[in-house]
Amino acid sequence: MKNPESVKHGLLSSRRSMPSVPAPIHRAAAYHFEYGELYLFHRHSACCPACGSLWGIFDKRVNGRIYLETSSPNLRDFRKWHLLPQGYRYCRRASRRELRDYIASLVYSECRTAEKTPH
């Protein structure tokens, strides 16, 4: 049961009224990206759901092409320093929670790779 005082003073808010992720950007080709920021790219869905999107850290744009510092389709397998693959039409900036998950997964992947590399 809700506390009447908290409802009266507006201390409880509906989770539905607070978006969990930023609004999507519908035209990735025209979007102004910020260097070093994490974005989610999707081929078909304008909302760019976390599952099924390509997660990528923006590096630069050359001749209209987007270059990523790192990217992952599943937070397990990572690519470094590459062009955004063709066909990604939608994008949005990642939420803080998604950024945390991406960086933690990237660090874990780097540690696994370092353990496999002979010194």
Secondary structure, DSSP 8 states (H G I E B T S, - for coil): ---HHHHHTT----GGGS-SS---BS-GGG----TT-EEEEESS-TT--STTSEEEEEEEEETTEEEEEEEESSSSS-EEEEE--TT--EEEE--HHHHHHHHHHHHHHHHHHHHHS--
